[in-house]
Amino acid sequence: MHSRQPWRLAGAVAAALVLVTACGSGSDSASGGDAATRAFEADNGKVTIPAEPRRVVATGYAVPVLIEADAKLVGISSWKRGLAMMTPEDRKRYDGLTKIADETAASTNYEAIAKVKPDLIVIGVPKPVLGDLDLKRLESIAPVVAIGPTVPSAWRELSQRQADAAGQAGRLAESKTAYEKKAAGLKAKYKDALAGVKFGHVGEYGDVSTGTFMREFAGSWGTNIAQDIGVTYYGEVKKKGGGSKDVSETSSIEELPQSLGEAAAITYTLEPDGKQGESVRYVLGSKLWKNLPAVKDGQTFGLRYTEAATYESATRALDEIDKALAPLLEK
């Protein structure tokens, strides 16, 4: 519900991830009114929700997850950053749903939410962003579960929790199995080619105006899916800052040789259309980049769909990784 860059650099911190088993089948159940309810552990505490929600509103990172999981949605926030990764069927459903917010939490339209009469509201924003919402007002409309992002690679656990809250854990399991099967196949395919190769990754959120670039380490947006097929990203941030800052950092372009000089291969983020974003283009056009050992050896690879945060979109990201790394198999 907020722009991409603030999320990724927000520094949202979670002491621990609450796995699906802690908030789904293992939670208590009871009868309330005309429908069964259960206790669900969310970022905003333990919440009593319908056992089988029939009218769900989703925001933020919960939007693509619950569309793919065929949840019974009646309203969503906009999710422009993920449109390029949606299937035609999912895009059609997205377009047809009532929009109750734009890309920011502050744009939430409480009257529009009340109008669609939800029996559950799933908020998919980081904890710090919850302060932009009037939770008490939302809770007066329907039970609210906040399940927001932490480190980028946590989309797996988060999507499970979000789908479970909406009563669609089984549907998510199908796409999870398909993703893991494809990842395992690619891991076997690239096993020899990737053995012992140290990778680095250039992300898209450097700031050209200040002369910085973004280095992403293991567990970040540009790296976590490639890791599932056996790509090894070396190094770590100099100082953890919470959330995405635990696995990525921005440094002066002058530090490029020091940061990526040990990399035998480098991946970098591409926009969904396959083009280089401004900050990536800035790095790739510098003399310092051209003098890196990996660049001189021709071992650089652009990756699309690095912001995938659902199993179906991550499966498409795997296809893009396969295309990008194919030259490694020719050696």
ZADO-1210 file (C-alpha; in nm, 4 decimals, padded with zeros to 6 digits):
<atoms>
<atom x="00.0000" y="00.0000" z="00.0000" code="MET" pos="1"/>
<atom x="00.3035" y="00.2212" z="-00.0167" code="HIS" pos="2"/>
<atom x="00.5680" y="00.2874" z="-00.2783" code="SER" pos="3"/>
<atom x="00.8293" y="00.0250" z="-00.3485" code="ARG" pos="4"/>
<atom x="01.1332" y="00.2142" z="-00.2301" code="GLN" pos="5"/>
<atom x="01.0058" y="00.3058" z="00.1206" code="PRO" pos="6"/>
<atom x="00.9170" y="-00.0619" z="00.1806" code="TRP" pos="7"/>
<atom x="01.2477" y="-00.1921" z="00.0697" code="ARG" pos="8"/>
<atom x="01.4442" y="00.0642" z="00.2656" code="LEU" pos="9"/>
<atom x="01.2026" y="00.1047" z="00.5561" code="ALA" pos="10"/>
<atom x="01.4003" y="-00.1098" z="00.7960" code="GLY" pos="11"/>
<atom x="01.0971" y="-00.2979" z="00.9229" code="ALA" pos="12"/>
<atom x="01.2123" y="-00.5314" z="01.1980" code="VAL" pos="13"/>
<atom x="01.0564" y="-00.8530" z="01.3272" code="ALA" pos="14"/>
<atom x="01.1991" y="-01.0390" z="01.6236" code="ALA" pos="15"/>
<atom x="01.0731" y="-01.3680" z="01.4820" code="ALA" pos="16"/>
<atom x="00.8491" y="-01.4965" z="01.2074" code="LEU" pos="17"/>
<atom x="00.5293" y="-01.6620" z="01.3250" code="VAL" pos="18"/>
<atom x="00.4973" y="-01.9663" z="01.1028" code="LEU" pos="19"/>
<atom x="00.1723" y="-02.0809" z="00.9529" code="VAL" pos="20"/>
<atom x="00.1457" y="-02.3666" z="01.1989" code="THR" pos="21"/>
<atom x="00.1300" y="-02.1161" z="01.4808" code="ALA" pos="22"/>
<atom x="-00.1587" y="-01.9202" z="01.3355" code="CYS" pos="23"/>
<atom x="-00.3522" y="-02.1718" z="01.1327" code="GLY" pos="24"/>
<atom x="-00.4383" y="-02.5316" z="01.2083" code="SER" pos="25"/>
<atom x="-00.2887" y="-02.5049" z="01.5531" code="GLY" pos="26"/>
<atom x="-00.5058" y="-02.2114" z="01.6623" code="SER" pos="27"/>
<atom x="-00.8161" y="-02.2351" z="01.8748" code="ASP" pos="28"/>
<atom x="-01.1640" y="-02.2530" z="01.7276" code="SER" pos="29"/>
<atom x="-01.4951" y="-02.1434" z="01.8709" code="ALA" pos="30"/>
<atom x="-01.8445" y="-02.0546" z="01.7631" code="SER" pos="31"/>
<atom x="-01.9425" y="-01.6923" z="01.7362" code="GLY" pos="32"/>
<atom x="-02.2773" y="-01.5746" z="01.6035" code="GLY" pos="33"/>
<atom x="-02.3823" y="-01.7756" z="01.3007" code="ASP" pos="34"/>
<atom x="-02.0321" y="-01.8784" z="01.1905" code="ALA" pos="35"/>
<atom x="-01.7337" y="-02.0624" z="01.3340" code="ALA" pos="36"/>
<atom x="-01.4369" y="-01.8506" z="01.4380" code="THR" pos="37"/>
<atom x="-01.0784" y="-01.9125" z="01.5376" code="ARG" pos="38"/>
<atom x="-00.7939" y="-01.7271" z="01.7055" code="ALA" pos="39"/>
<atom x="-00.5250" y="-01.6048" z="01.4676" code="PHE" pos="40"/>
<atom x="-00.1834" y="-01.4715" z="01.5699" code="GLU" pos="41"/>
<atom x="-00.0996" y="-01.1591" z="01.3673" code="ALA" pos="42"/>
<atom x="00.1370" y="-00.8633" z="01.3898" code="ASP" pos="43"/>
<atom x="-00.1354" y="-00.6774" z="01.5782" code="ASN" pos="44"/>
<atom x="-00.1864" y="-00.9569" z="01.8311" code="GLY" pos="45"/>
<atom x="-00.4264" y="-01.2500" z="01.8608" code="LYS" pos="46"/>
<atom x="-00.7415" y="-01.1795" z="01.6626" code="VAL" pos="47"/>
<atom x="-01.0682" y="-01.3728" z="01.6425" code="THR" pos="48"/>
<atom x="-01.1485" y="-01.4239" z="01.2741" code="ILE" pos="49"/>
<atom x="-01.4005" y="-01.6274" z="01.0724" code="PRO" pos="50"/>
<atom x="-01.2911" y="-01.9876" z="01.0207" code="ALA" pos="51"/>
<atom x="-01.4022" y="-01.9549" z="00.6574" code="GLU" pos="52"/>
<atom x="-01.3956" y="-01.5891" z="00.5497" code="PRO" pos="53"/>
<atom x="-01.6419" y="-01.5087" z="00.2740" code="ARG" pos="54"/>
<atom x="-01.5808" y="-01.1385" z="00.2130" code="ARG" pos="55"/>
<atom x="-01.2140" y="-01.0413" z="00.2373" code="VAL" pos="56"/>
<atom x="-01.0419" y="-00.7057" z="00.1928" code="VAL" pos="57"/>
<atom x="-00.6650" y="-00.7232" z="00.1280" code="ALA" pos="58"/>
<atom x="-00.3986" y="-00.4540" z="00.1212" code="THR" pos="59"/>
<atom x="-00.0276" y="-00.4296" z="00.0408" code="GLY" pos="60"/>
<atom x="00.1636" y="-00.7534" z="-00.0033" code="TYR" pos="61"/>
<atom x="-00.1478" y="-00.9563" z="00.0779" code="ALA" pos="62"/>
<atom x="-00.3097" y="-00.8463" z="-00.2499" code="VAL" pos="63"/>
<atom x="-00.1180" y="-01.0629" z="-00.5014" code="PRO" pos="64"/>
<atom x="-00.1049" y="-01.3549" z="-00.2584" code="VAL" pos="65"/>
<atom x="-00.4803" y="-01.3655" z="-00.2025" code="LEU" pos="66"/>
<atom x="-00.5607" y="-01.3100" z="-00.5703" code="ILE" pos="67"/>
<atom x="-00.3435" y="-01.6094" z="-00.6622" code="GLU" pos="68"/>
<atom x="-00.4900" y="-01.8150" z="-00.3763" code="ALA" pos="69"/>
<atom x="-00.8455" y="-01.7514" z="-00.5024" code="ASP" pos="70"/>
<atom x="-00.9517" y="-01.5928" z="-00.1744" code="ALA" pos="71"/>
<atom x="-01.3046" y="-01.4530" z="-00.1608" code="LYS" pos="72"/>
<atom x="-01.1985" y="-01.0946" z="-00.2146" code="LEU" pos="73"/>
<atom x="-01.4376" y="-00.7999" z="-00.2247" code="VAL" pos="74"/>
<atom x="-01.1833" y="-00.5173" z="-00.2105" code="GLY" pos="75"/>
<atom x="-00.8108" y="-00.4547" z="-00.2454" code="ILE" pos="76"/>
<atom x="-00.5533" y="-00.1784" z="-00.2448" code="SER" pos="77"/>
<atom x="-00.3823" y="-00.1118" z="-00.5765" code="SER" pos="78"/>
<atom x="-00.0665" y="-00.3134" z="-00.6479" code="TRP" pos="79"/>
<atom x="00.0883" y="-00.1516" z="-00.9537" code="LYS" pos="80"/>
<atom x="00.4373" y="-00.2840" z="-00.8845" code="ARG" pos="81"/>
<atom x="00.3214" y="-00.6421" z="-00.9411" code="GLY" pos="82"/>
<atom x="00.1020" y="-00.6071" z="-01.2494" code="LEU" pos="83"/>
<atom x="00.3746" y="-00.7236" z="-01.4887" code="ALA" pos="84"/>
<atom x="00.4085" y="-01.0493" z="-01.2964" code="MET" pos="85"/>
<atom x="00.0378" y="-01.1383" z="-01.2931" code="MET" pos="86"/>
<atom x="-00.1142" y="-01.3994" z="-01.5208" code="THR" pos="87"/>
<atom x="-00.3875" y="-01.2710" z="-01.7549" code="PRO" pos="88"/>
<atom x="-00.6479" y="-01.4377" z="-01.5318" code="GLU" pos="89"/>
<atom x="-00.5133" y="-01.2797" z="-01.2146" code="ASP" pos="90"/>
<atom x="-00.4839" y="-00.9402" z="-01.3850" code="ARG" pos="91"/>
<atom x="-00.8462" y="-00.9610" z="-01.4961" code="LYS" pos="92"/>
<atom x="-00.9534" y="-01.0336" z="-01.1413" code="ARG" pos="93"/>
<atom x="-00.7343" y="-00.7542" z="-01.0059" code="TYR" pos="94"/>
<atom x="-00.8866" y="-00.5048" z="-01.2485" code="ASP" pos="95"/>
<atom x="-01.2387" y="-00.6097" z="-01.1541" code="GLY" pos="96"/>
<atom x="-01.2023" y="-00.5732" z="-00.7777" code="LEU" pos="97"/>
<atom x="-01.3035" y="-00.2607" z="-00.5881" code="THR" pos="98"/>
<atom x="-00.9971" y="-00.0529" z="-00.4966" code="LYS" pos="99"/>
<atom x="-01.0128" y="00.0677" z="-00.1367" code="ILE" pos="100"/>
<atom x="-00.6673" y="00.2335" z="-00.1350" code="ALA" pos="101"/>
<atom x="-00.3898" y="00.3443" z="-00.3656" code="ASP" pos="102"/>
<atom x="-00.0233" y="00.2531" z="-00.3123" code="GLU" pos="103"/>
<atom x="00.0034" y="00.4052" z="00.0359" code="THR" pos="104"/>
<atom x="-00.1546" y="00.3138" z="00.3690" code="ALA" pos="105"/>
<atom x="-00.2460" y="00.6781" z="00.4190" code="ALA" pos="106"/>
<atom x="-00.4737" y="00.6616" z="00.1126" code="SER" pos="107"/>
<atom x="-00.7027" y="00.4007" z="00.2727" code="THR" pos="108"/>
<atom x="-01.0692" y="00.4771" z="00.2056" code="ASN" pos="109"/>
<atom x="-01.2533" y="00.3564" z="00.5147" code="TYR" pos="110"/>
<atom x="-01.5952" y="00.4337" z="00.3694" code="GLU" pos="111"/>
<atom x="-01.5157" y="00.2197" z="00.0641" code="ALA" pos="112"/>
<atom x="-01.4103" y="-00.0674" z="00.2918" code="ILE" pos="113"/>
<atom x="-01.7309" y="-00.0443" z="00.4938" code="ALA" pos="114"/>
<atom x="-01.9334" y="-00.0363" z="00.1734" code="LYS" pos="115"/>
<atom x="-01.8070" y="-00.3776" z="00.0545" code="VAL" pos="116"/>
<atom x="-01.9038" y="-00.5296" z="00.3939" code="LYS" pos="117"/>
<atom x="-01.5981" y="-00.7490" z="00.4617" code="PRO" pos="118"/>
<atom x="-01.5893" y="-01.0180" z="00.7269" code="ASP" pos="119"/>
<atom x="-01.2068" y="-01.0047" z="00.7337" code="LEU" pos="120"/>
<atom x="-00.9441" y="-00.7400" z="00.6556" code="ILE" pos="121"/>
<atom x="-00.5876" y="-00.8573" z="00.5823" code="VAL" pos="122"/>
<atom x="-00.3299" y="-00.5788" z="00.6071" code="ILE" pos="123"/>
<atom x="-00.0021" y="-00.6580" z="00.4286" code="GLY" pos="124"/>
<atom x="00.2259" y="-00.3688" z="00.5258" code="VAL" pos="125"/>
<atom x="00.5305" y="-00.3505" z="00.7578" code="PRO" pos="126"/>
<atom x="00.4733" y="-00.2815" z="01.1262" code="LYS" pos="127"/>
<atom x="00.6058" y="00.0768" z="01.1069" code="PRO" pos="128"/>
<atom x="00.3470" y="00.1580" z="00.8396" code="VAL" pos="129"/>
<atom x="00.0594" y="00.0427" z="01.0602" code="LEU" pos="130"/>
<atom x="00.0848" y="00.3834" z="01.2255" code="GLY" pos="131"/>
<atom x="-00.0572" y="00.5359" z="00.9055" code="ASP" pos="132"/>
<atom x="-00.3790" y="00.3407" z="00.9535" code="LEU" pos="133"/>
<atom x="-00.6728" y="00.3945" z="01.1874" code="ASP" pos="134"/>
<atom x="-00.6833" y="00.0348" z="01.3109" code="LEU" pos="135"/>
<atom x="-00.9668" y="00.0990" z="01.5537" code="LYS" pos="136"/>
<atom x="-01.1803" y="00.2309" z="01.2716" code="ARG" pos="137"/>
<atom x="-01.0966" y="-00.0746" z="01.0604" code="LEU" pos="138"/>
<atom x="-01.1714" y="-00.3072" z="01.3519" code="GLU" pos="139"/>
<atom x="-01.5147" y="-00.1472" z="01.3849" code="SER" pos="140"/>
<atom x="-01.5855" y="-00.2730" z="01.0326" code="ILE" pos="141"/>
<atom x="-01.4425" y="-00.6279" z="01.0512" code="ALA" pos="142"/>
<atom x="-01.1681" y="-00.8317" z="01.2223" code="PRO" pos="143"/>
<atom x="-00.8247" y="-00.7055" z="01.1141" code="VAL" pos="144"/>
<atom x="-00.5110" y="-00.9201" z="01.0807" code="VAL" pos="145"/>
<atom x="-00.1863" y="-00.7401" z="01.0022" code="ALA" pos="146"/>
<atom x="00.0685" y="-00.9683" z="00.8325" code="ILE" pos="147"/>
<atom x="00.3393" y="-00.7496" z="00.6894" code="GLY" pos="148"/>
<atom x="00.6809" y="-00.7966" z="00.5270" code="PRO" pos="149"/>
<atom x="01.0089" y="-00.8177" z="00.7158" code="THR" pos="150"/>
<atom x="01.3232" y="-00.9234" z="00.5250" code="VAL" pos="151"/>
<atom x="01.2562" y="-00.9754" z="00.1514" code="PRO" pos="152"/>
<atom x="01.3049" y="-01.3537" z="00.1547" code="SER" pos="153"/>
<atom x="01.0297" y="-01.3881" z="00.4165" code="ALA" pos="154"/>
<atom x="00.7603" y="-01.3701" z="00.1458" code="TRP" pos="155"/>
<atom x="00.7334" y="-01.7490" z="00.1665" code="ARG" pos="156"/>
<atom x="00.6224" y="-01.7564" z="00.5298" code="GLU" pos="157"/>
<atom x="00.4212" y="-01.4370" z="00.4970" code="LEU" pos="158"/>
<atom x="00.2234" y="-01.5623" z="00.1986" code="SER" pos="159"/>
<atom x="00.1429" y="-01.8814" z="00.3876" code="GLN" pos="160"/>
<atom x="00.0117" y="-01.6845" z="00.6833" code="ARG" pos="161"/>
<atom x="-00.1892" y="-01.4487" z="00.4629" code="GLN" pos="162"/>
<atom x="-00.3472" y="-01.7338" z="00.2666" code="ALA" pos="163"/>
<atom x="-00.4180" y="-01.9227" z="00.5884" code="ASP" pos="164"/>
<atom x="-00.5957" y="-01.6220" z="00.7393" code="ALA" pos="165"/>
<atom x="-00.8179" y="-01.6062" z="00.4302" code="ALA" pos="166"/>
<atom x="-00.8935" y="-01.9804" z="00.4520" code="GLY" pos="167"/>
<atom x="-00.6914" y="-02.0644" z="00.1394" code="GLN" pos="168"/>
<atom x="-00.3851" y="-02.2447" z="00.2768" code="ALA" pos="169"/>
<atom x="-00.4612" y="-02.5498" z="00.0624" code="GLY" pos="170"/>
<atom x="-00.4728" y="-02.3485" z="-00.2599" code="ARG" pos="171"/>
<atom x="-00.1393" y="-02.1883" z="-00.1799" code="LEU" pos="172"/>
<atom x="00.0142" y="-02.5300" z="-00.1168" code="ALA" pos="173"/>
<atom x="-00.0405" y="-02.6204" z="-00.4830" code="GLU" pos="174"/>
<atom x="00.1586" y="-02.3244" z="-00.6165" code="SER" pos="175"/>
<atom x="00.4231" y="-02.3780" z="-00.3476" code="LYS" pos="176"/>
<atom x="00.4730" y="-02.7362" z="-00.4608" code="THR" pos="177"/>
<atom x="00.4992" y="-02.6282" z="-00.8265" code="ALA" pos="178"/>
<atom x="00.7573" y="-02.3643" z="-00.7384" code="TYR" pos="179"/>
<atom x="00.9697" y="-02.5986" z="-00.5305" code="GLU" pos="180"/>
<atom x="00.9603" y="-02.8641" z="-00.8032" code="LYS" pos="181"/>
<atom x="01.0828" y="-02.6181" z="-01.0671" code="LYS" pos="182"/>
<atom x="01.3509" y="-02.4805" z="-00.8343" code="ALA" pos="183"/>
<atom x="01.4764" y="-02.8305" z="-00.7568" code="ALA" pos="184"/>
<atom x="01.4964" y="-02.9112" z="-01.1282" code="GLY" pos="185"/>
<atom x="01.6961" y="-02.5968" z="-01.2012" code="LEU" pos="186"/>
<atom x="01.9226" y="-02.6605" z="-00.9049" code="LYS" pos="187"/>
<atom x="02.0120" y="-03.0002" z="-01.0516" code="ALA" pos="188"/>
<atom x="02.0536" y="-02.8463" z="-01.3984" code="LYS" pos="189"/>
<atom x="02.3002" y="-02.5805" z="-01.2776" code="TYR" pos="190"/>
<atom x="02.4715" y="-02.7795" z="-01.0042" code="LYS" pos="191"/>
<atom x="02.8062" y="-02.8142" z="-01.1793" code="ASP" pos="192"/>
<atom x="02.8007" y="-02.4691" z="-01.3407" code="ALA" pos="193"/>
<atom x="02.7397" y="-02.2925" z="-01.0098" code="LEU" pos="194"/>
<atom x="02.9695" y="-02.5007" z="-00.7908" code="ALA" pos="195"/>
<atom x="03.2160" y="-02.2760" z="-00.6079" code="GLY" pos="196"/>
<atom x="03.1098" y="-01.9588" z="-00.7940" code="VAL" pos="197"/>
<atom x="03.0844" y="-01.6465" z="-00.5776" code="LYS" pos="198"/>
<atom x="02.8104" y="-01.4101" z="-00.6952" code="PHE" pos="199"/>
<atom x="02.7360" y="-01.0481" z="-00.6166" code="GLY" pos="200"/>
<atom x="02.4189" y="-00.8547" z="-00.6996" code="HIS" pos="201"/>
<atom x="02.3514" y="-00.4927" z="-00.7941" code="VAL" pos="202"/>
<atom x="02.0022" y="-00.3792" z="-00.6936" code="GLY" pos="203"/>
<atom x="01.7893" y="-00.1000" z="-00.8369" code="GLU" pos="204"/>
<atom x="01.7729" y="00.1399" z="-00.5437" code="TYR" pos="205"/>
<atom x="02.0969" y="00.3276" z="-00.5609" code="GLY" pos="206"/>
<atom x="02.0630" y="00.7046" z="-00.5854" code="ASP" pos="207"/>
<atom x="02.2234" y="00.8476" z="-00.8961" code="VAL" pos="208"/>
<atom x="02.1905" y="01.2024" z="-00.7608" code="SER" pos="209"/>
<atom x="02.4157" y="01.1138" z="-00.4654" code="THR" pos="210"/>
<atom x="02.6448" y="00.8795" z="-00.6578" code="GLY" pos="211"/>
<atom x="02.5486" y="00.5587" z="-00.4758" code="THR" pos="212"/>
<atom x="02.4736" y="00.2034" z="-00.5834" code="PHE" pos="213"/>
<atom x="02.2812" y="-00.0761" z="-00.4120" code="MET" pos="214"/>
<atom x="02.4479" y="-00.4059" z="-00.3241" code="ARG" pos="215"/>
<atom x="02.2131" y="-00.6904" z="-00.2343" code="GLU" pos="216"/>
<atom x="02.3297" y="-00.9898" z="-00.0331" code="PHE" pos="217"/>
<atom x="02.1755" y="-01.3318" z="00.0348" code="ALA" pos="218"/>
<atom x="01.8093" y="-01.3108" z="00.1337" code="GLY" pos="219"/>
<atom x="01.7378" y="-00.9856" z="-00.0499" code="SER" pos="220"/>
<atom x="01.4954" y="-00.9215" z="-00.3371" code="TRP" pos="221"/>
<atom x="01.7394" y="-00.9724" z="-00.6202" code="GLY" pos="222"/>
<atom x="01.9027" y="-01.2781" z="-00.4661" code="THR" pos="223"/>
<atom x="01.6619" y="-01.4954" z="-00.2697" code="ASN" pos="224"/>
<atom x="01.4948" y="-01.6760" z="-00.5603" code="ILE" pos="225"/>
<atom x="01.8243" y="-01.7363" z="-00.7417" code="ALA" pos="226"/>
<atom x="01.9526" y="-01.8887" z="-00.4180" code="GLN" pos="227"/>
<atom x="01.6842" y="-02.1557" z="-00.4477" code="ASP" pos="228"/>
<atom x="01.8565" y="-02.2927" z="-00.7586" code="ILE" pos="229"/>
<atom x="02.2002" y="-02.2925" z="-00.5988" code="GLY" pos="230"/>
<atom x="02.3402" y="-01.9443" z="-00.6656" code="VAL" pos="231"/>
<atom x="02.5733" y="-01.8394" z="-00.3813" code="THR" pos="232"/>
<atom x="02.5927" y="-01.4706" z="-00.2893" code="TYR" pos="233"/>
<atom x="02.8934" y="-01.3863" z="-00.0775" code="TYR" pos="234"/>
<atom x="02.9427" y="-01.1174" z="00.1868" code="GLY" pos="235"/>
<atom x="02.7064" y="-00.9322" z="00.4197" code="GLU" pos="236"/>
<atom x="02.6067" y="-00.5780" z="00.5073" code="VAL" pos="237"/>
<atom x="02.8515" y="-00.3732" z="00.7120" code="LYS" pos="238"/>
<atom x="02.5825" y="-00.2815" z="00.9642" code="LYS" pos="239"/>
<atom x="02.2338" y="-00.4290" z="00.9896" code="LYS" pos="240"/>
<atom x="01.9587" y="-00.1707" z="00.9944" code="GLY" pos="241"/>
<atom x="01.6523" y="-00.3933" z="01.0205" code="GLY" pos="242"/>
<atom x="01.4240" y="-00.5327" z="00.7512" code="GLY" pos="243"/>
<atom x="01.5675" y="-00.5022" z="00.3998" code="SER" pos="244"/>
<atom x="01.8686" y="-00.3171" z="00.5429" code="LYS" pos="245"/>
<atom x="01.9759" y="-00.6465" z="00.7013" code="ASP" pos="246"/>
<atom x="02.0462" y="-00.7839" z="00.3536" code="VAL" pos="247"/>
<atom x="02.1227" y="-00.4824" z="00.1343" code="SER" pos="248"/>
<atom x="02.3165" y="-00.1576" z="00.1543" code="GLU" pos="249"/>
<atom x="02.3879" y="00.1504" z="-00.0516" code="THR" pos="250"/>
<atom x="02.7458" y="00.2681" z="-00.0946" code="SER" pos="251"/>
<atom x="02.9348" y="00.5289" z="-00.2912" code="SER" pos="252"/>
<atom x="03.0061" y="00.4242" z="-00.6493" code="ILE" pos="253"/>
<atom x="03.3768" y="00.4612" z="-00.5634" code="GLU" pos="254"/>
<atom x="03.3377" y="00.1564" z="-00.3389" code="GLU" pos="255"/>
<atom x="03.2285" y="-00.0654" z="-00.6290" code="LEU" pos="256"/>
<atom x="03.5695" y="-00.2379" z="-00.6728" code="PRO" pos="257"/>
<atom x="03.5936" y="-00.3061" z="-00.2995" code="GLN" pos="258"/>
<atom x="03.2353" y="-00.4309" z="-00.2801" code="SER" pos="259"/>
<atom x="03.2259" y="-00.6578" z="-00.5866" code="LEU" pos="260"/>
<atom x="03.5899" y="-00.7181" z="-00.6657" code="GLY" pos="261"/>
<atom x="03.5810" y="-01.0730" z="-00.5302" code="GLU" pos="262"/>
<atom x="03.2768" y="-01.1755" z="-00.7312" code="ALA" pos="263"/>
<atom x="03.3343" y="-01.4316" z="-01.0040" code="ALA" pos="264"/>
<atom x="02.9900" y="-01.3481" z="-01.1417" code="ALA" pos="265"/>
<atom x="02.7434" y="-01.0644" z="-01.0877" code="ILE" pos="266"/>
<atom x="02.3681" y="-01.0487" z="-01.1320" code="THR" pos="267"/>
<atom x="02.1787" y="-00.7206" z="-01.1493" code="TYR" pos="268"/>
<atom x="01.8146" y="-00.6194" z="-01.1344" code="THR" pos="269"/>
<atom x="01.6181" y="-00.5426" z="-01.4504" code="LEU" pos="270"/>
<atom x="01.2798" y="-00.3748" z="-01.4712" code="GLU" pos="271"/>
<atom x="00.9859" y="-00.6078" z="-01.5544" code="PRO" pos="272"/>
<atom x="01.0097" y="-00.4994" z="-01.9191" code="ASP" pos="273"/>
<atom x="01.3705" y="-00.6179" z="-01.9320" code="GLY" pos="274"/>
<atom x="01.5242" y="-00.2697" z="-01.9363" code="LYS" pos="275"/>
<atom x="01.7795" y="-00.1337" z="-01.6912" code="GLN" pos="276"/>
<atom x="01.6498" y="00.1102" z="-01.4320" code="GLY" pos="277"/>
<atom x="01.8281" y="00.4421" z="-01.3851" code="GLU" pos="278"/>
<atom x="02.0435" y="00.3383" z="-01.0902" code="SER" pos="279"/>
<atom x="02.1497" y="00.0085" z="-01.2494" code="VAL" pos="280"/>
<atom x="02.2265" y="00.1847" z="-01.5760" code="ARG" pos="281"/>
<atom x="02.4413" y="00.4290" z="-01.3793" code="TYR" pos="282"/>
<atom x="02.6485" y="00.1440" z="-01.2347" code="VAL" pos="283"/>
<atom x="02.6852" y="-00.0489" z="-01.5596" code="LEU" pos="284"/>
<atom x="02.7973" y="00.2631" z="-01.7401" code="GLY" pos="285"/>
<atom x="03.0795" y="00.3439" z="-01.4999" code="SER" pos="286"/>
<atom x="03.4480" y="00.2742" z="-01.5677" code="LYS" pos="287"/>
<atom x="03.4736" y="00.1091" z="-01.2272" code="LEU" pos="288"/>
<atom x="03.2128" y="-00.1475" z="-01.3325" code="TRP" pos="289"/>
<atom x="03.3923" y="-00.2235" z="-01.6577" code="LYS" pos="290"/>
<atom x="03.7137" y="-00.2977" z="-01.4673" code="ASN" pos="291"/>
<atom x="03.5582" y="-00.5553" z="-01.2327" code="LEU" pos="292"/>
<atom x="03.6960" y="-00.9092" z="-01.2870" code="PRO" pos="293"/>
<atom x="03.3481" y="-01.0583" z="-01.3389" code="ALA" pos="294"/>
<atom x="03.2653" y="-00.7949" z="-01.5999" code="VAL" pos="295"/>
<atom x="03.5916" y="-00.8484" z="-01.7865" code="LYS" pos="296"/>
<atom x="03.5177" y="-01.2223" z="-01.7909" code="ASP" pos="297"/>
<atom x="03.1687" y="-01.1654" z="-01.9315" code="GLY" pos="298"/>
<atom x="03.0055" y="-01.3112" z="-01.6216" code="GLN" pos="299"/>
<atom x="02.7231" y="-01.0612" z="-01.5653" code="THR" pos="300"/>
<atom x="02.3544" y="-01.1458" z="-01.5853" code="PHE" pos="301"/>
<atom x="02.0430" y="-00.9273" z="-01.5731" code="GLY" pos="302"/>
<atom x="01.7427" y="-01.0685" z="-01.3858" code="LEU" pos="303"/>
<atom x="01.3759" y="-00.9782" z="-01.4318" code="ARG" pos="304"/>
<atom x="01.0971" y="-01.0148" z="-01.1751" code="TYR" pos="305"/>
<atom x="01.3259" y="-00.9777" z="-00.8743" code="THR" pos="306"/>
<atom x="01.0351" y="-00.8352" z="-00.6715" code="GLU" pos="307"/>
<atom x="00.8345" y="-01.1569" z="-00.6922" code="ALA" pos="308"/>
<atom x="00.6631" y="-01.2137" z="-00.3578" code="ALA" pos="309"/>
<atom x="00.4254" y="-01.5012" z="-00.4335" code="THR" pos="310"/>
<atom x="00.4894" y="-01.8577" z="-00.5450" code="TYR" pos="311"/>
<atom x="00.3354" y="-01.8084" z="-00.8889" code="GLU" pos="312"/>
<atom x="00.5312" y="-01.4909" z="-00.9626" code="SER" pos="313"/>
<atom x="00.8466" y="-01.6500" z="-00.8196" code="ALA" pos="314"/>
<atom x="00.7970" y="-01.9426" z="-01.0579" code="THR" pos="315"/>
<atom x="00.8048" y="-01.6945" z="-01.3456" code="ARG" pos="316"/>
<atom x="01.1160" y="-01.5404" z="-01.1901" code="ALA" pos="317"/>
<atom x="01.2781" y="-01.8852" z="-01.1998" code="LEU" pos="318"/>
<atom x="01.2129" y="-01.9004" z="-01.5737" code="ASP" pos="319"/>
<atom x="01.3877" y="-01.5644" z="-01.6144" code="GLU" pos="320"/>
<atom x="01.6842" y="-01.6776" z="-01.4036" code="ILE" pos="321"/>
<atom x="01.7129" y="-01.9892" z="-01.6180" code="ASP" pos="322"/>
<atom x="01.7240" y="-01.7779" z="-01.9354" code="LYS" pos="323"/>
<atom x="01.9784" y="-01.5372" z="-01.7894" code="ALA" pos="324"/>
<atom x="02.2182" y="-01.8023" z="-01.6564" code="LEU" pos="325"/>
<atom x="02.1956" y="-02.0348" z="-01.9589" code="ALA" pos="326"/>
<atom x="02.5379" y="-01.9202" z="-02.0919" code="PRO" pos="327"/>
<atom x="02.6989" y="-02.0802" z="-01.7870" code="LEU" pos="328"/>
<atom x="02.5992" y="-02.4214" z="-01.9224" code="LEU" pos="329"/>
<atom x="02.7940" y="-02.3648" z="-02.2438" code="GLU" pos="330"/>
<atom x="03.1301" y="-02.3681" z="-02.0705" code="LYS" pos="331"/>
</atoms>
